[in-house]
Amino acid sequence: MLDTLTSDIEQAYAIPMQKDPAWEQKNKEIFSLYSQVSAHKGM
């Protein structure tokens, strides 16, 4: 379920595959959500 959510977030918000501090700064809320979901994916 979380795998699907992370994929959906990646596609909807064009999250870069490589770390991009400029994108992260511009999209703080989206990046925060994505990071939290990704961190819990393996649990």
HTML snippet that shows the backbone in 3Dmol.js (N, CA, C, O; Angstrom):
<script src="https://3Dmol.org/build/3Dmol-min.js"></script>
<div id="view" style="width:600px;height:400px;position:relative"></div>
<script>
const pdb = `
ATOM      1  N   MET A   1       0.817  -1.192   0.000  1.00  0.00           N
ATOM      2  CA  MET A   1       0.000   0.000   0.000  1.00  0.00           C
ATOM      3  C   MET A   1       0.869   1.269   0.000  1.00  0.00           C
ATOM      4  O   MET A   1       0.616   2.203  -0.761  1.00  0.00           O
ATOM      5  N   LEU A   2       1.892   1.289   0.860  1.00  0.00           N
ATOM      6  CA  LEU A   2       2.760   2.461   0.882  1.00  0.00           C
ATOM      7  C   LEU A   2       3.600   2.560  -0.387  1.00  0.00           C
ATOM      8  O   LEU A   2       3.962   3.658  -0.810  1.00  0.00           O
ATOM      9  N   ASP A   3       3.911   1.414  -0.996  1.00  0.00           N
ATOM     10  CA  ASP A   3       4.639   1.437  -2.273  1.00  0.00           C
ATOM     11  C   ASP A   3       3.830   2.175  -3.333  1.00  0.00           C
ATOM     12  O   ASP A   3       4.366   2.978  -4.096  1.00  0.00           O
ATOM     13  N   THR A   4       2.547   1.891  -3.367  1.00  0.00           N
ATOM     14  CA  THR A   4       1.662   2.554  -4.324  1.00  0.00           C
ATOM     15  C   THR A   4       1.573   4.043  -4.034  1.00  0.00           C
ATOM     16  O   THR A   4       1.596   4.863  -4.952  1.00  0.00           O
ATOM     17  N   LEU A   5       1.471   4.395  -2.752  1.00  0.00           N
ATOM     18  CA  LEU A   5       1.376   5.806  -2.378  1.00  0.00           C
ATOM     19  C   LEU A   5       2.642   6.561  -2.772  1.00  0.00           C
ATOM     20  O   LEU A   5       2.557   7.664  -3.313  1.00  0.00           O
ATOM     21  N   THR A   6       3.810   5.987  -2.509  1.00  0.00           N
ATOM     22  CA  THR A   6       5.040   6.683  -2.897  1.00  0.00           C
ATOM     23  C   THR A   6       5.131   6.850  -4.415  1.00  0.00           C
ATOM     24  O   THR A   6       5.563   7.896  -4.899  1.00  0.00           O
ATOM     25  N   SER A   7       4.733   5.843  -5.150  1.00  0.00           N
ATOM     26  CA  SER A   7       4.739   5.945  -6.619  1.00  0.00           C
ATOM     27  C   SER A   7       3.775   7.023  -7.093  1.00  0.00           C
ATOM     28  O   SER A   7       4.092   7.796  -7.997  1.00  0.00           O
ATOM     29  N   ASP A   8       2.604   7.070  -6.484  1.00  0.00           N
ATOM     30  CA  ASP A   8       1.615   8.089  -6.849  1.00  0.00           C
ATOM     31  C   ASP A   8       2.146   9.494  -6.567  1.00  0.00           C
ATOM     32  O   ASP A   8       1.977  10.403  -7.379  1.00  0.00           O
ATOM     33  N   ILE A   9       2.786   9.664  -5.414  1.00  0.00           N
ATOM     34  CA  ILE A   9       3.350  10.973  -5.059  1.00  0.00           C
ATOM     35  C   ILE A   9       4.463  11.342  -6.040  1.00  0.00           C
ATOM     36  O   ILE A   9       4.536  12.485  -6.492  1.00  0.00           O
ATOM     37  N   GLU A  10       5.327  10.384  -6.368  1.00  0.00           N
ATOM     38  CA  GLU A  10       6.419  10.636  -7.318  1.00  0.00           C
ATOM     39  C   GLU A  10       5.885  11.127  -8.655  1.00  0.00           C
ATOM     40  O   GLU A  10       6.413  12.079  -9.229  1.00  0.00           O
ATOM     41  N   GLN A  11       4.851  10.483  -9.142  1.00  0.00           N
ATOM     42  CA  GLN A  11       4.287  10.848 -10.443  1.00  0.00           C
ATOM     43  C   GLN A  11       3.528  12.167 -10.381  1.00  0.00           C
ATOM     44  O   GLN A  11       3.680  13.013 -11.262  1.00  0.00           O
ATOM     45  N   ALA A  12       2.719  12.343  -9.356  1.00  0.00           N
ATOM     46  CA  ALA A  12       1.876  13.539  -9.267  1.00  0.00           C
ATOM     47  C   ALA A  12       2.691  14.817  -9.090  1.00  0.00           C
ATOM     48  O   ALA A  12       2.314  15.874  -9.597  1.00  0.00           O
ATOM     49  N   TYR A  13       3.814  14.719  -8.367  1.00  0.00           N
ATOM     50  CA  TYR A  13       4.585  15.918  -8.050  1.00  0.00           C
ATOM     51  C   TYR A  13       5.957  15.942  -8.713  1.00  0.00           C
ATOM     52  O   TYR A  13       6.798  16.774  -8.370  1.00  0.00           O
ATOM     53  N   ALA A  14       6.187  15.044  -9.653  1.00  0.00           N
ATOM     54  CA  ALA A  14       7.454  14.999 -10.405  1.00  0.00           C
ATOM     55  C   ALA A  14       8.662  15.056  -9.472  1.00  0.00           C
ATOM     56  O   ALA A  14       9.561  15.880  -9.644  1.00  0.00           O
ATOM     57  N   ILE A  15       8.665  14.169  -8.487  1.00  0.00           N
ATOM     58  CA  ILE A  15       9.771  14.113  -7.538  1.00  0.00           C
ATOM     59  C   ILE A  15      11.004  13.593  -8.279  1.00  0.00           C
ATOM     60  O   ILE A  15      10.950  12.546  -8.924  1.00  0.00           O
ATOM     61  N   PRO A  16      12.114  14.330  -8.185  1.00  0.00           N
ATOM     62  CA  PRO A  16      13.323  13.917  -8.903  1.00  0.00           C
ATOM     63  C   PRO A  16      13.895  12.613  -8.350  1.00  0.00           C
ATOM     64  O   PRO A  16      13.800  12.348  -7.152  1.00  0.00           O
ATOM     65  N   MET A  17      14.480  11.812  -9.214  1.00  0.00           N
ATOM     66  CA  MET A  17      15.058  10.532  -8.813  1.00  0.00           C
ATOM     67  C   MET A  17      16.323  10.731  -7.970  1.00  0.00           C
ATOM     68  O   MET A  17      16.597   9.947  -7.062  1.00  0.00           O
ATOM     69  N   GLN A  18      17.079  11.768  -8.271  1.00  0.00           N
ATOM     70  CA  GLN A  18      18.281  12.077  -7.495  1.00  0.00           C
ATOM     71  C   GLN A  18      17.980  13.247  -6.568  1.00  0.00           C
ATOM     72  O   GLN A  18      17.121  14.079  -6.857  1.00  0.00           O
ATOM     73  N   LYS A  19      18.693  13.298  -5.457  1.00  0.00           N
ATOM     74  CA  LYS A  19      18.514  14.367  -4.483  1.00  0.00           C
ATOM     75  C   LYS A  19      18.683  15.724  -5.168  1.00  0.00           C
ATOM     76  O   LYS A  19      19.668  15.964  -5.866  1.00  0.00           O
ATOM     77  N   ASP A  20      17.706  16.600  -4.956  1.00  0.00           N
ATOM     78  CA  ASP A  20      17.723  17.934  -5.547  1.00  0.00           C
ATOM     79  C   ASP A  20      17.320  18.944  -4.471  1.00  0.00           C
ATOM     80  O   ASP A  20      16.131  19.194  -4.272  1.00  0.00           O
ATOM     81  N   PRO A  21      18.301  19.524  -3.778  1.00  0.00           N
ATOM     82  CA  PRO A  21      17.992  20.453  -2.688  1.00  0.00           C
ATOM     83  C   PRO A  21      17.101  21.625  -3.111  1.00  0.00           C
ATOM     84  O   PRO A  21      16.280  22.088  -2.319  1.00  0.00           O
ATOM     85  N   ALA A  22      17.250  22.103  -4.329  1.00  0.00           N
ATOM     86  CA  ALA A  22      16.410  23.211  -4.796  1.00  0.00           C
ATOM     87  C   ALA A  22      14.950  22.776  -4.877  1.00  0.00           C
ATOM     88  O   ALA A  22      14.060  23.520  -4.464  1.00  0.00           O
ATOM     89  N   TRP A  23      14.693  21.572  -5.408  1.00  0.00           N
ATOM     90  CA  TRP A  23      13.324  21.057  -5.491  1.00  0.00           C
ATOM     91  C   TRP A  23      12.768  20.845  -4.088  1.00  0.00           C
ATOM     92  O   TRP A  23      11.621  21.195  -3.810  1.00  0.00           O
ATOM     93  N   GLU A  24      13.580  20.273  -3.209  1.00  0.00           N
ATOM     94  CA  GLU A  24      13.150  20.010  -1.837  1.00  0.00           C
ATOM     95  C   GLU A  24      12.782  21.309  -1.126  1.00  0.00           C
ATOM     96  O   GLU A  24      11.803  21.352  -0.380  1.00  0.00           O
ATOM     97  N   GLN A  25      13.552  22.358  -1.349  1.00  0.00           N
ATOM     98  CA  GLN A  25      13.283  23.659  -0.726  1.00  0.00           C
ATOM     99  C   GLN A  25      11.980  24.257  -1.243  1.00  0.00           C
ATOM    100  O   GLN A  25      11.196  24.804  -0.467  1.00  0.00           O
ATOM    101  N   LYS A  26      11.745  24.157  -2.542  1.00  0.00           N
ATOM    102  CA  LYS A  26      10.526  24.705  -3.150  1.00  0.00           C
ATOM    103  C   LYS A  26       9.282  23.924  -2.758  1.00  0.00           C
ATOM    104  O   LYS A  26       8.184  24.481  -2.733  1.00  0.00           O
ATOM    105  N   ASN A  27       9.440  22.646  -2.453  1.00  0.00           N
ATOM    106  CA  ASN A  27       8.313  21.741  -2.200  1.00  0.00           C
ATOM    107  C   ASN A  27       8.431  21.092  -0.825  1.00  0.00           C
ATOM    108  O   ASN A  27       8.348  19.870  -0.698  1.00  0.00           O
ATOM    109  N   LYS A  28       8.625  21.911   0.197  1.00  0.00           N
ATOM    110  CA  LYS A  28       8.894  21.403   1.544  1.00  0.00           C
ATOM    111  C   LYS A  28       7.818  20.452   2.056  1.00  0.00           C
ATOM    112  O   LYS A  28       8.135  19.388   2.587  1.00  0.00           O
ATOM    113  N   GLU A  29       6.555  20.823   1.903  1.00  0.00           N
ATOM    114  CA  GLU A  29       5.465  19.989   2.431  1.00  0.00           C
ATOM    115  C   GLU A  29       5.378  18.654   1.693  1.00  0.00           C
ATOM    116  O   GLU A  29       5.215  17.605   2.315  1.00  0.00           O
ATOM    117  N   ILE A  30       5.486  18.698   0.388  1.00  0.00           N
ATOM    118  CA  ILE A  30       5.420  17.469  -0.408  1.00  0.00           C
ATOM    119  C   ILE A  30       6.617  16.579  -0.083  1.00  0.00           C
ATOM    120  O   ILE A  30       6.466  15.370   0.090  1.00  0.00           O
ATOM    121  N   PHE A  31       7.805  17.178  -0.001  1.00  0.00           N
ATOM    122  CA  PHE A  31       8.998  16.398   0.298  1.00  0.00           C
ATOM    123  C   PHE A  31       8.915  15.785   1.698  1.00  0.00           C
ATOM    124  O   PHE A  31       9.342  14.649   1.903  1.00  0.00           O
ATOM    125  N   SER A  32       8.378  16.519   2.643  1.00  0.00           N
ATOM    126  CA  SER A  32       8.218  15.997   4.001  1.00  0.00           C
ATOM    127  C   SER A  32       7.286  14.789   4.011  1.00  0.00           C
ATOM    128  O   SER A  32       7.601  13.763   4.614  1.00  0.00           O
ATOM    129  N   LEU A  33       6.152  14.909   3.352  1.00  0.00           N
ATOM    130  CA  LEU A  33       5.205  13.796   3.270  1.00  0.00           C
ATOM    131  C   LEU A  33       5.858  12.594   2.593  1.00  0.00           C
ATOM    132  O   LEU A  33       5.777  11.471   3.091  1.00  0.00           O
ATOM    133  N   TYR A  34       6.493  12.834   1.476  1.00  0.00           N
ATOM    134  CA  TYR A  34       7.139  11.755   0.727  1.00  0.00           C
ATOM    135  C   TYR A  34       8.216  11.069   1.567  1.00  0.00           C
ATOM    136  O   TYR A  34       8.319   9.843   1.566  1.00  0.00           O
ATOM    137  N   SER A  35       9.008  11.848   2.275  1.00  0.00           N
ATOM    138  CA  SER A  35      10.070  11.287   3.118  1.00  0.00           C
ATOM    139  C   SER A  35       9.501  10.422   4.231  1.00  0.00           C
ATOM    140  O   SER A  35      10.029   9.349   4.524  1.00  0.00           O
ATOM    141  N   GLN A  36       8.426  10.890   4.847  1.00  0.00           N
ATOM    142  CA  GLN A  36       7.804  10.130   5.934  1.00  0.00           C
ATOM    143  C   GLN A  36       7.213   8.823   5.422  1.00  0.00           C
ATOM    144  O   GLN A  36       7.380   7.777   6.049  1.00  0.00           O
ATOM    145  N   VAL A  37       6.530   8.876   4.301  1.00  0.00           N
ATOM    146  CA  VAL A  37       5.938   7.662   3.728  1.00  0.00           C
ATOM    147  C   VAL A  37       7.048   6.693   3.325  1.00  0.00           C
ATOM    148  O   VAL A  37       6.952   5.493   3.584  1.00  0.00           O
ATOM    149  N   SER A  38       8.094   7.210   2.696  1.00  0.00           N
ATOM    150  CA  SER A  38       9.205   6.355   2.269  1.00  0.00           C
ATOM    151  C   SER A  38       9.890   5.688   3.458  1.00  0.00           C
ATOM    152  O   SER A  38      10.278   4.522   3.381  1.00  0.00           O
ATOM    153  N   ALA A  39      10.036   6.420   4.545  1.00  0.00           N
ATOM    154  CA  ALA A  39      10.698   5.876   5.730  1.00  0.00           C
ATOM    155  C   ALA A  39       9.904   4.731   6.347  1.00  0.00           C
ATOM    156  O   ALA A  39      10.484   3.807   6.916  1.00  0.00           O
ATOM    157  N   HIS A  40       8.584   4.790   6.237  1.00  0.00           N
ATOM    158  CA  HIS A  40       7.729   3.766   6.834  1.00  0.00           C
ATOM    159  C   HIS A  40       7.413   2.618   5.876  1.00  0.00           C
ATOM    160  O   HIS A  40       6.772   1.641   6.264  1.00  0.00           O
ATOM    161  N   LYS A  41       7.853   2.731   4.652  1.00  0.00           N
ATOM    162  CA  LYS A  41       7.566   1.726   3.632  1.00  0.00           C
ATOM    163  C   LYS A  41       8.104   0.348   4.010  1.00  0.00           C
ATOM    164  O   LYS A  41       7.447  -0.661   3.753  1.00  0.00           O
ATOM    165  N   GLY A  42       9.265   0.293   4.604  1.00  0.00           N
ATOM    166  CA  GLY A  42       9.887  -0.979   4.922  1.00  0.00           C
ATOM    167  C   GLY A  42       9.442  -1.589   6.244  1.00  0.00           C
ATOM    168  O   GLY A  42       9.855  -2.698   6.582  1.00  0.00           O
ATOM    169  N   MET A  43       8.632  -0.901   6.973  1.00  0.00           N
ATOM    170  CA  MET A  43       8.209  -1.391   8.297  1.00  0.00           C
ATOM    171  C   MET A  43       7.122  -2.421   8.211  1.00  0.00           C
ATOM    172  O   MET A  43       6.665  -2.924   9.238  1.00  0.00           O
TER     173      MET A  43
END
`;
const viewer = $3Dmol.createViewer("view");
viewer.addModel(pdb, "pdb");
viewer.setStyle({}, {cartoon: {color: "spectrum"}});
viewer.zoomTo();
viewer.render();
</script>
